[in-house]
Every structure is written in C-alpha cells, then in structure tokens.
Amino acid sequence: MASGGGVAALLVTMAWTTMRVLVGLALGFVGGVLVGALLHSVRLLRNLLMPIVLMLAPISPVAWLPVAIFVFGIGDKPAIFLVFITLFFAIVLSTGAQIESVPKTYIHVARIMGATHRQTFWRVILPAILPSLFVTLRLNLFGAWMVVLIAETVGVGTGLGQITAMARSTFNAKLVFFTMAVIGLLGFLSDLGLRQVQRRMLWWIGPGGVR
C-alpha cells in the first residue's frame, strides 16, 4: 500500500510540473505570435514597444522569479509565468522576422484574389511562418523545463523541483539521480508530443518536412 501510494504521489507531482510547463508554453506561444504580429502590423506600437521588448528579451527568465513571486504570490502562477517569459520574447522577435521573410508574391496574389488583411494573415502569412515558430518553440522547450524546476524550488513549494531540492539538501544521491531521470524522461516525452502536434498542425508540409 505504501509503495502504491508513493507511485501515485509521484505521478501527481509529475503531472503538476508538466501542467505548469505546458500551460506556460501555450501562453507564451500564442501571446508571442499575437504581440509579434501586432508590432509588425502597427508602426506606432512597433516604435513604442519594440525597444522595450529588445531591452527585456536578454534578461534571464530566472531573474524574473522575485517579480513573479511578488506579483502572483506562492503557487502555480510564478512557475507558469517563468515558462511564459522563457518563450514569449523569443516568439515575439521570431514572429516579426518571419513575417518579413514571407515572399511578397504570396501576399500580392492573396490581395489580387480579394483577400482582406485578416484573411491574408490567417491563410497566407501564418501558415508560412508556423514551421519556423515551431522550431523556436521546441528550442525553448528544454529551457522551460529548467526554469520551472527552479520556480518550484522557490516559488511553488511543490513539484519535481521541490523533490530535487529536498534530495540535494539531505544528500540523497539516489533520489537526485532518480528525479533527474524522471525529468529527462518528461522532457523527452514533451518534445515527442510537441512533434506530433507539429505534424498535425503543419499537415501541408508532409511527414518528411517535420523533424
């Protein structure tokens, strides 16, 4: 019974940590695409906000942890916020750069066929930039796992990060290595799941075009 309870507790802990990573990534990806497209489309916003984005982007996500705890308190939100920050600025900058690289002929053809600005974005520009944005997302996936563990150690108090900190403070080498193995497995599985999502969303590329 104790063993079964321990396994159940471990699975719950893994689920909470994974949830924080996935929610933060989803918010960072969607928010980054929307803000990046908006900054690219509206010159006034670009002139006002792009210097701020460029100033904040180099700041390590870990440096945001005190701010997150001060704003959100102790709980899930600081961890989710750190994962969000890990991806958000990279996606904002990548979105603007990728929109600039979309061939102008695609946009001209869409306009000639009567597409509105909204239709051009959703049916021409977004499908053209999504493959590169998914590459950025996957590159930041493992960074997201790193920062969520740090946040769980300090700002959440639960999760795999807390177990790692407890194992380190008690010099429990077996627990340290076991937790590292679990984190590595979850990182691998999350990347595998992201690749499946990528294949389904980028159906027009074909199986050979997604890695």
Backbone as CSV, one residue per row, in Angstrom:
resi,resn,N_x,N_y,N_z,CA_x,CA_y,CA_z,C_x,C_y,C_z
1,MET,0.825,-1.207,0.000,0.000,0.000,0.000,0.853,1.248,0.000
2,ALA,1.919,1.240,0.799,2.771,2.413,0.856,3.451,2.658,-0.478
3,SER,3.874,1.518,-1.125,4.518,1.658,-2.424,3.545,2.241,-3.448
4,GLY,2.303,1.717,-3.438,1.305,2.240,-4.362,1.011,3.705,-4.114
5,GLY,0.951,4.096,-2.828,0.724,5.500,-2.514,1.866,6.373,-2.964
6,GLY,3.112,5.845,-2.860,4.271,6.610,-3.308,4.269,6.812,-4.807
7,VAL,3.887,5.758,-5.544,3.809,5.875,-7.000,2.738,6.886,-7.401
8,ALA,1.591,6.838,-6.732,0.511,7.781,-7.036,0.945,9.213,-6.752
9,ALA,1.646,9.409,-5.623,2.123,10.755,-5.294,3.127,11.248,-6.325
10,LEU,4.003,10.340,-6.798,4.982,10.714,-7.817,4.292,11.099,-9.123
11,LEU,3.283,10.324,-9.518,2.569,10.623,-10.759,1.850,11.974,-10.668
12,VAL,1.269,12.260,-9.510,0.604,13.552,-9.328,1.619,14.691,-9.420
13,THR,2.780,14.506,-8.786,3.835,15.521,-8.841,4.309,15.746,-10.268
14,MET,4.509,14.664,-11.005,4.912,14.779,-12.414,3.853,15.496,-13.235
15,ALA,2.594,15.192,-12.954,1.503,15.831,-13.701,1.453,17.338,-13.445
16,TRP,1.649,17.760,-12.181,1.612,19.180,-11.857,2.765,19.928,-12.536
17,THR,3.960,19.354,-12.491,5.110,20.005,-13.140,4.903,20.095,-14.646
18,THR,4.426,19.005,-15.247,4.182,19.008,-16.691,3.103,20.020,-17.053
19,MET,2.057,20.124,-16.239,0.997,21.089,-16.500,1.547,22.512,-16.515
20,ARG,2.418,22.834,-15.551,2.990,24.180,-15.492,3.808,24.490,-16.731
21,VAL,4.557,23.501,-17.201,5.354,23.700,-18.411,4.456,23.915,-19.625
22,LEU,3.460,23.060,-19.801,2.618,23.119,-20.994,1.762,24.389,-21.026
23,VAL,1.206,24.759,-19.884,0.391,25.979,-19.843,1.255,27.199,-20.139
24,GLY,2.446,27.259,-19.528,3.338,28.390,-19.787,3.768,28.468,-21.238
25,LEU,4.070,27.326,-21.832,4.463,27.299,-23.245,3.318,27.731,-24.147
26,ALA,2.109,27.243,-23.866,0.955,27.611,-24.686,0.691,29.115,-24.616
27,LEU,0.727,29.668,-23.414,0.503,31.105,-23.261,1.609,31.914,-23.934
28,GLY,2.850,31.466,-23.756,3.961,32.187,-24.365,3.925,32.135,-25.874
29,PHE,3.540,30.980,-26.435,3.497,30.833,-27.889,2.388,31.684,-28.491
30,VAL,1.179,31.527,-27.978,0.037,32.277,-28.522,0.232,33.782,-28.300
31,GLY,0.616,34.165,-27.077,0.828,35.577,-26.798,1.947,36.166,-27.624
32,GLY,3.030,35.412,-27.805,4.146,35.907,-28.599,3.791,36.109,-30.054
33,VAL,3.032,35.174,-30.632,2.616,35.318,-32.030,1.707,36.531,-32.203
34,LEU,0.743,36.686,-31.294,-0.194,37.804,-31.403,0.526,39.150,-31.239
35,VAL,1.386,39.253,-30.225,2.107,40.514,-29.997,3.091,40.775,-31.128
36,GLY,3.795,39.746,-31.587,4.737,39.921,-32.685,4.057,40.377,-33.959
37,ALA,2.903,39.786,-34.273,2.161,40.193,-35.471,1.623,41.610,-35.320
38,LEU,1.173,41.951,-34.122,0.647,43.293,-33.883,1.745,44.343,-34.012
39,LEU,2.909,44.065,-33.447,4.016,45.015,-33.548,4.476,45.176,-34.989
40,HIS,4.421,44.103,-35.735,4.815,44.192,-37.141,3.813,44.985,-37.964
41,SER,2.536,44.888,-37.604,1.484,45.499,-38.411,1.250,46.967,-38.079
42,VAL,1.436,47.348,-36.829,1.129,48.720,-36.384,2.442,49.436,-36.089
43,ARG,2.780,50.392,-36.932,4.072,51.059,-36.812,4.211,51.816,-35.507
44,LEU,3.144,52.456,-35.056,3.215,53.227,-33.811,3.560,52.323,-32.630
45,LEU,2.879,51.182,-32.549,3.178,50.238,-31.475,4.597,49.705,-31.598
46,ARG,5.013,49.448,-32.813,6.374,48.941,-33.026,7.416,49.951,-32.544
47,ASN,7.203,51.225,-32.873,8.157,52.250,-32.449,8.166,52.436,-30.933
48,LEU,6.997,52.251,-30.306,6.902,52.456,-28.869,7.376,51.248,-28.066
49,LEU,6.979,50.050,-28.507,7.177,48.860,-27.688,8.390,48.017,-28.069
50,MET,8.828,48.081,-29.319,9.952,47.230,-29.718,11.223,47.509,-28.924
51,PRO,11.565,48.781,-28.630,12.747,48.997,-27.768,12.609,48.343,-26.399
52,ILE,11.388,48.334,-25.850,11.175,47.691,-24.551,11.358,46.180,-24.672
53,VAL,10.821,45.597,-25.743,10.983,44.158,-25.971,12.453,43.791,-26.106
54,LEU,13.195,44.589,-26.878,14.613,44.314,-27.081,15.414,44.491,-25.790
55,MET,14.952,45.365,-24.912,15.631,45.574,-23.647,15.345,44.434,-22.661
56,LEU,14.112,43.901,-22.687,13.731,42.857,-21.739,14.116,41.458,-22.201
57,ALA,14.235,41.268,-23.508,14.483,39.923,-24.048,15.762,39.277,-23.518
58,PRO,16.882,39.999,-23.356,18.105,39.332,-22.891,18.093,38.952,-21.413
59,ILE,17.135,39.432,-20.639,17.108,39.148,-19.204,16.786,37.671,-18.990
60,SER,17.581,37.016,-18.161,17.349,35.602,-17.870,15.976,35.407,-17.237
61,PRO,15.247,34.361,-17.646,13.934,34.110,-17.022,14.022,33.924,-15.513
62,VAL,15.141,33.368,-15.029,15.295,33.159,-13.589,15.285,34.489,-12.841
63,ALA,15.788,35.550,-13.493,15.817,36.861,-12.848,14.410,37.411,-12.615
64,TRP,13.429,36.866,-13.332,12.042,37.308,-13.169,11.357,36.650,-11.976
65,LEU,12.004,35.658,-11.357,11.348,34.909,-10.291,10.920,35.787,-9.114
66,PRO,11.778,36.686,-8.587,11.295,37.556,-7.495,10.108,38.413,-7.892
67,VAL,10.118,38.892,-9.140,8.986,39.685,-9.626,7.724,38.838,-9.671
68,ALA,7.864,37.604,-10.161,6.708,36.713,-10.264,6.124,36.398,-8.896
69,ILE,7.000,36.146,-7.916,6.514,35.844,-6.565,5.851,37.069,-5.949
70,PHE,6.436,38.250,-6.188,5.862,39.482,-5.652,4.482,39.756,-6.251
71,VAL,4.331,39.511,-7.555,3.065,39.815,-8.245,2.023,38.728,-7.999
72,PHE,2.430,37.453,-8.116,1.475,36.348,-8.083,1.431,35.616,-6.747
73,GLY,2.434,35.806,-5.902,2.483,35.065,-4.650,3.029,33.667,-4.860
74,ILE,2.849,32.827,-3.844,3.322,31.439,-3.907,2.236,30.569,-4.524
75,GLY,2.625,29.707,-5.459,1.652,28.830,-6.097,2.079,28.475,-7.505
76,ASP,1.120,28.080,-8.333,1.418,27.676,-9.704,1.815,28.846,-10.588
77,LYS,1.252,30.016,-10.333,1.409,31.136,-11.259,2.850,31.584,-11.466
78,PRO,3.697,31.676,-10.407,5.086,32.061,-10.678,5.806,31.098,-11.623
79,ALA,5.577,29.795,-11.462,6.222,28.816,-12.334,5.719,28.960,-13.763
80,ILE,4.417,29.109,-13.926,3.846,29.277,-15.265,4.364,30.564,-15.893
81,PHE,4.475,31.620,-15.101,4.957,32.898,-15.612,6.404,32.780,-16.094
82,LEU,7.250,32.070,-15.364,8.634,31.916,-15.791,8.734,31.151,-17.105
83,VAL,7.928,30.113,-17.271,7.913,29.390,-18.543,7.408,30.310,-19.655
84,PHE,6.385,31.089,-19.353,5.849,32.056,-20.315,6.938,33.021,-20.782
85,ILE,7.684,33.593,-19.836,8.734,34.549,-20.167,9.850,33.890,-20.973
86,THR,10.141,32.625,-20.669,11.185,31.897,-21.384,10.927,31.883,-22.877
87,LEU,9.659,31.776,-23.273,9.297,31.634,-24.680,8.811,32.932,-25.307
88,PHE,8.156,33.785,-24.534,7.405,34.920,-25.078,8.256,35.838,-25.953
89,PHE,9.355,36.344,-25.420,10.141,37.320,-26.171,10.772,36.698,-27.415
90,ALA,11.189,35.438,-27.308,11.751,34.757,-28.475,10.717,34.632,-29.587
91,ILE,9.471,34.315,-29.232,8.416,34.174,-30.234,8.039,35.537,-30.817
92,VAL,8.000,36.579,-29.983,7.690,37.924,-30.484,8.694,38.327,-31.557
93,LEU,9.971,38.190,-31.255,11.009,38.593,-32.205,11.025,37.688,-33.431
94,SER,10.823,36.394,-33.211,10.812,35.464,-34.335,9.621,35.710,-35.254
95,THR,8.467,36.032,-34.674,7.275,36.285,-35.489,7.498,37.466,-36.427
96,GLY,8.018,38.565,-35.902,8.278,39.725,-36.754,9.267,39.415,-37.854
97,ALA,10.348,38.695,-37.523,11.360,38.361,-38.521,10.802,37.424,-39.589
98,GLN,9.982,36.453,-39.173,9.422,35.503,-40.129,8.387,36.159,-41.050
99,ILE,7.603,37.093,-40.507,6.634,37.799,-41.356,7.365,38.589,-42.429
100,GLU,8.501,39.202,-42.062,9.289,39.953,-43.040,9.816,39.052,-44.146
101,SER,10.050,37.776,-43.816,10.643,36.865,-44.798,9.616,36.184,-45.691
102,VAL,8.317,36.384,-45.420,7.285,35.786,-46.278,7.385,36.408,-47.674
103,PRO,7.468,35.600,-48.727,7.570,36.157,-50.083,6.421,37.123,-50.393
104,LYS,6.771,38.269,-50.901,5.761,39.288,-51.205,4.773,38.811,-52.254
105,THR,5.218,37.899,-53.122,4.308,37.406,-54.162,3.108,36.689,-53.551
106,TYR,3.307,35.999,-52.414,2.192,35.325,-51.757,1.126,36.348,-51.349
107,ILE,1.594,37.437,-50.776,0.664,38.458,-50.285,-0.010,39.158,-51.462
108,HIS,0.748,39.444,-52.521,0.171,40.110,-53.689,-0.911,39.247,-54.334
109,VAL,-0.649,37.957,-54.452,-1.644,37.048,-55.044,-2.903,37.014,-54.192
110,ALA,-2.729,36.958,-52.878,-3.896,36.946,-51.988,-4.710,38.221,-52.130
111,ARG,-4.032,39.364,-52.230,-4.749,40.637,-52.387,-5.482,40.685,-53.729
112,ILE,-4.823,40.199,-54.777,-5.457,40.187,-56.102,-6.715,39.330,-56.089
113,MET,-6.698,38.253,-55.322,-7.854,37.359,-55.240,-8.921,37.874,-54.287
114,GLY,-8.702,39.067,-53.714,-9.720,39.708,-52.899,-9.653,39.417,-51.418
115,ALA,-8.546,38.870,-50.952,-8.419,38.560,-49.527,-8.267,39.842,-48.716
116,THR,-8.916,39.897,-47.577,-8.762,41.028,-46.669,-7.438,40.891,-45.903
117,HIS,-7.090,41.917,-45.124,-5.861,41.853,-44.326,-5.924,40.688,-43.336
118,ARG,-7.103,40.491,-42.732,-7.251,39.396,-41.772,-7.118,38.049,-42.457
119,GLN,-7.769,37.887,-43.606,-7.678,36.629,-44.339,-6.256,36.372,-44.820
120,THR,-5.564,37.428,-45.230,-4.182,37.270,-45.674,-3.298,36.780,-44.539
121,PHE,-3.532,37.307,-43.332,-2.713,36.880,-42.200,-2.996,35.424,-41.845
122,TRP,-4.273,35.066,-41.698,-4.620,33.727,-41.220,-4.389,32.645,-42.264
123,ARG,-4.533,32.980,-43.552,-4.475,31.945,-44.585,-3.184,31.957,-45.396
124,VAL,-2.408,33.015,-45.308,-1.170,33.089,-46.081,0.042,33.255,-45.166
125,ILE,0.028,34.312,-44.359,1.206,34.632,-43.547,1.423,33.613,-42.438
126,LEU,0.359,33.332,-41.664,0.517,32.408,-40.532,0.961,31.017,-40.967
127,PRO,0.344,30.404,-41.996,0.849,29.098,-42.436,2.300,29.147,-42.900
128,ALA,2.731,30.301,-43.431,4.109,30.408,-43.915,5.124,30.503,-42.779
129,ILE,4.727,31.107,-41.647,5.682,31.327,-40.552,5.603,30.263,-39.471
130,LEU,4.535,29.482,-39.441,4.365,28.492,-38.372,5.505,27.473,-38.286
131,PRO,6.033,26.952,-39.402,7.128,25.974,-39.265,8.319,26.531,-38.493
132,SER,8.726,27.756,-38.790,9.857,28.353,-38.082,9.517,28.651,-36.637
133,LEU,8.267,29.035,-36.371,7.867,29.313,-34.997,7.865,28.038,-34.158
134,PHE,7.507,26.927,-34.762,7.552,25.661,-34.039,8.988,25.263,-33.716
135,VAL,9.912,25.601,-34.606,11.323,25.342,-34.311,11.751,26.146,-33.086
136,THR,11.355,27.417,-33.029,11.666,28.257,-31.876,11.034,27.693,-30.609
137,LEU,9.809,27.211,-30.735,9.113,26.627,-29.581,9.862,25.414,-29.053
138,ARG,10.275,24.543,-29.936,10.966,23.327,-29.498,12.350,23.642,-28.932
139,LEU,13.017,24.658,-29.465,14.321,25.041,-28.942,14.218,25.573,-27.514
140,ASN,13.087,26.189,-27.193,12.896,26.752,-25.861,12.207,25.784,-24.900
141,LEU,11.819,24.608,-25.399,11.113,23.644,-24.555,11.963,23.198,-23.370
142,PHE,13.222,22.871,-23.632,14.064,22.352,-22.558,14.460,23.459,-21.585
143,GLY,14.588,24.686,-22.103,14.801,25.810,-21.213,13.617,26.011,-20.281
144,ALA,12.418,25.754,-20.791,11.214,25.868,-19.962,11.239,24.858,-18.820
145,TRP,11.723,23.645,-19.103,11.823,22.642,-18.035,12.823,23.070,-16.964
146,MET,13.890,23.724,-17.384,14.885,24.179,-16.410,14.308,25.239,-15.477
147,VAL,13.621,26.217,-16.042,13.144,27.322,-15.201,11.978,26.886,-14.315
148,VAL,11.166,25.944,-14.766,10.039,25.520,-13.932,10.545,24.783,-12.696
149,LEU,11.639,24.059,-12.839,12.203,23.371,-11.682,12.748,24.375,-10.662
150,ILE,13.369,25.447,-11.154,13.859,26.494,-10.256,12.692,27.172,-9.558
151,ALA,11.635,27.460,-10.316,10.466,28.117,-9.727,9.797,27.231,-8.689
152,GLU,9.748,25.938,-8.952,9.129,25.022,-7.987,9.947,24.939,-6.695
153,THR,11.239,25.115,-6.818,12.094,25.072,-5.631,11.832,26.254,-4.708
154,VAL,11.561,27.426,-5.315,11.466,28.662,-4.530,10.044,29.180,-4.426
155,GLY,9.366,29.260,-5.584,8.115,29.993,-5.618,6.854,29.165,-5.588
156,VAL,6.988,27.847,-5.641,5.804,26.994,-5.665,5.747,26.115,-4.420
157,GLY,6.857,25.469,-4.131,6.899,24.605,-2.958,6.448,23.192,-3.217
158,THR,6.039,22.877,-4.439,5.668,21.519,-4.813,6.224,21.227,-6.195
159,GLY,6.216,19.955,-6.566,6.674,19.576,-7.894,8.026,18.891,-7.859
160,LEU,8.501,18.510,-9.035,9.772,17.810,-9.140,10.937,18.681,-8.688
161,GLY,10.820,19.983,-8.890,11.874,20.876,-8.432,12.027,20.849,-6.928
162,GLN,10.914,20.774,-6.226,10.964,20.694,-4.759,11.582,19.376,-4.299
163,ILE,11.259,18.293,-5.004,11.844,16.998,-4.654,13.354,17.025,-4.873
164,THR,13.786,17.627,-5.984,15.220,17.731,-6.261,15.935,18.524,-5.178
165,ALA,15.337,19.644,-4.768,15.946,20.468,-3.718,16.015,19.710,-2.393
166,MET,14.969,18.957,-2.082,14.958,18.187,-0.842,16.025,17.095,-0.878
167,ALA,16.151,16.436,-2.030,17.161,15.385,-2.160,18.562,15.960,-2.039
168,ARG,18.770,17.147,-2.603,20.086,17.767,-2.513,20.410,18.173,-1.078
169,SER,19.427,18.736,-0.386,19.672,19.201,0.986,19.884,18.045,1.957
170,THR,19.343,16.880,1.638,19.518,15.704,2.513,20.611,14.764,2.008
171,PHE,21.319,15.189,0.939,22.411,14.392,0.362,21.942,13.001,-0.033
172,ASN,20.717,12.943,-0.573,20.151,11.674,-1.014,20.480,11.501,-2.494
173,ALA,21.617,10.868,-2.785,22.092,10.760,-4.164,21.133,9.943,-5.028
174,LYS,20.576,8.870,-4.457,19.666,8.037,-5.237,18.440,8.822,-5.682
175,LEU,17.890,9.630,-4.772,16.717,10.421,-5.115,17.061,11.492,-6.144
176,VAL,18.265,12.051,-6.030,18.704,13.054,-7.005,18.749,12.449,-8.405
177,PHE,19.410,11.303,-8.533,19.536,10.667,-9.846,18.182,10.181,-10.361
178,PHE,17.345,9.688,-9.458,16.014,9.248,-9.870,15.201,10.429,-10.405
179,THR,15.239,11.547,-9.702,14.494,12.732,-10.151,15.039,13.255,-11.472
180,MET,16.358,13.234,-11.625,16.956,13.651,-12.893,16.467,12.777,-14.045
181,ALA,16.381,11.465,-13.794,15.902,10.547,-14.831,14.448,10.835,-15.184
182,VAL,13.622,11.108,-14.164,12.206,11.421,-14.408,12.081,12.707,-15.216
183,ILE,12.855,13.724,-14.852,12.799,15.000,-15.572,13.246,14.816,-17.022
184,GLY,14.323,14.040,-17.219,14.780,13.779,-18.579,13.731,13.047,-19.406
185,LEU,13.062,12.078,-18.800,12.011,11.341,-19.499,10.849,12.251,-19.864
186,LEU,10.440,13.103,-18.922,9.336,14.020,-19.201,9.708,15.011,-20.296
187,GLY,10.964,15.487,-20.281,11.405,16.387,-21.344,11.370,15.713,-22.701
188,PHE,11.818,14.459,-22.744,11.787,13.697,-24.000,10.354,13.493,-24.479
189,LEU,9.459,13.109,-23.564,8.071,12.850,-23.938,7.361,14.130,-24.376
190,SER,7.675,15.243,-23.714,7.035,16.504,-24.105,7.491,16.937,-25.487
191,ASP,8.765,16.721,-25.810,9.251,17.044,-27.153,8.620,16.117,-28.180
192,LEU,8.472,14.840,-27.819,7.819,13.897,-28.720,6.372,14.300,-28.975
193,GLY,5.658,14.683,-27.895,4.281,15.137,-28.062,4.189,16.401,-28.891
194,LEU,5.140,17.309,-28.713,5.146,18.551,-29.480,5.373,18.281,-30.957
195,ARG,6.198,17.294,-31.250,6.412,16.930,-32.652,5.137,16.362,-33.273
196,GLN,4.365,15.609,-32.490,3.095,15.098,-33.012,2.111,16.239,-33.284
197,VAL,2.058,17.197,-32.367,1.213,18.377,-32.588,1.668,19.133,-33.826
198,GLN,2.981,19.257,-33.980,3.545,19.948,-35.130,3.142,19.268,-36.433
199,ARG,3.211,17.942,-36.454,2.840,17.218,-37.675,1.366,17.412,-38.010
200,ARG,0.513,17.440,-36.988,-0.916,17.594,-37.241,-1.260,19.015,-37.675
201,MET,-0.630,20.001,-37.058,-0.932,21.391,-37.396,-0.321,21.797,-38.729
202,LEU,0.861,21.268,-39.039,1.532,21.611,-40.295,1.324,20.486,-41.302
203,TRP,0.068,20.133,-41.508,-0.260,18.981,-42.356,0.163,19.197,-43.800
204,TRP,0.252,20.450,-44.254,0.576,20.724,-45.652,2.064,20.496,-45.964
205,ILE,2.902,20.396,-44.921,4.332,20.201,-45.157,4.643,18.752,-45.514
206,GLY,3.902,17.823,-44.913,4.156,16.410,-45.164,5.066,15.824,-44.102
207,PRO,5.052,14.511,-43.924,5.823,13.869,-42.855,7.316,14.074,-42.977
208,GLY,7.838,14.249,-44.180,9.278,14.416,-44.340,9.768,15.799,-43.992
209,GLY,8.861,16.769,-43.843,9.282,18.134,-43.604,9.316,18.524,-42.151
210,VAL,8.900,17.630,-41.238,8.862,17.934,-39.817,9.855,17.021,-39.118
211,ARG,10.734,17.633,-38.327,11.745,16.877,-37.588,11.573,17.114,-36.098
